[in-house]
Amino acid sequence: MKQKLAGKFLVLDGPDGCGKSTQVRLLSEWIAEQDVDVVSYRDPGTTVVGEKIRDILLDPSHEGMGDNVEVLLYMAARAQVWKEHIGPDLKTGKCVLMDRWVSSTCAYQGWAGGFGIEKVLTIGADSLERLWPDVTIVLDVDLETARRRMQRDLDRMEQKGDAYHAKVREGFLRLADYHSDVKVVDATEGVEEVHQDVLKYIQEI
Ligand code: TMP
């Protein structure tokens, strides 16, 4: 397992309220227990530039932002975290675990926002050194469960409403239909069950 995980690029993704951050933490701890040097980063964010872009994207006062602008900003933040962290880390054999990646832009802007998944992938291929990770695990959750888990002030993306977020979920599931490296886990279960399901896919690498 140690040899298989070294230098691998893994992504956990899914709709808001899917429990991704908890699962990133649990998976990262499990990988470290396999004696593998693992790092995890959030997208958008992590770098100074990326965190500033994140603030612009999530600020509820930026109401009129277009899906095309969102695509470019998410991609820019991603290019920076690749340059500063992911690229160098993979080269030294670390296992990189990302909290979101291009799959999010496909589901949110590409599908829910109507920008187009193919167009997102074209822009991604032109602006990133690597579009697809070794595996993307989508934590699938229904809208009602997700909303129940998000009892707090919502950011600009989370405020987009139920119709948009239903399409985000649909977008992630479509992506899994088309790409064999995108796996879906039922994230409505308890934390430990979801973690075990995530591990099943990781162990298949
Ligand atoms: P987070 O809260 O999971 O860190 O993600 C920030 C928000 O940005 C979340 O609502 C999902 C959204 N998002 C997109 O709309 N497109 C993207 O490409 C990414 C990475 C996130």
Boltz pocket constraint, residues with backbone or C-beta under 6 A from the ligand:
constraints:
  - pocket:
      binder: B
      contacts: [[A, 16], [A, 42], [A, 43], [A, 44], [A, 74], [A, 99], [A, 100], [A, 101], [A, 102], [A, 104], [A, 105], [A, 106], [A, 108], [A, 109], [A, 157], [A, 158]]
      max_distance: 6.0
